[in-house]
């Protein structure tokens, strides 16, 4: 009776700009069955270079890195080296990180508090052609599909506002609180506060009342029928 051969270990590259975090992940992966770390990268450019040189099975990709971030690196790797899969392993679980990474070609998405077993499952899943998403990320995707899309931003946002800052401003004008905006846009409250601080700085606004008047003046929202004259 012949014994089945053990599957080859998955060859993995780790990309993270923080040395302590990167080395910690490499150390953890070295203890996991079925994983072989073949290289590590300090930023997205290095990750793309190692993908070309080493042809790993999987790149575990942080998102927020200097020079070339994880989303752009993922896009380049999937375009130039389609045999290499990407699993995002990041501190941030907000939708502004999640959806661009998935659109760029990432097949898995885990937060850095994931356990070793969860990482192994995600790596094996993407190598078998499935998605390696944590249960919380799967729920977020289902919620996003079930909820209506947020209101589209105008083609040209005023005063150099980004599309997301314009969305936040419009929702402020609709009377939503920070928590309600966070739920509507599927981001954290901290992310909403950051957008508000940025848009206030760009427009010179000092408070939400001024923000409401500004939004109406710029045509970002329409006065209610029979209301403002």
Secondary structure by P-SEA (a helix, b strand, c coil): cccccccccbbbbbbcccaaaaaaaaaaaaaccccccccccccaaaaaaaaaaccccccccccccccccaaaaaaaaaaccccbbbbbbcccccccccaaaaaacccbbbcccccaaaaaaaaaaaaaccccccaaaaaaaaaaaaccccccccccccccccaaaaaaaaaaaacccaaaaaaaacccaaaaaaaaaaaaaaaccccaaaaaaaaaaaccccccccccc
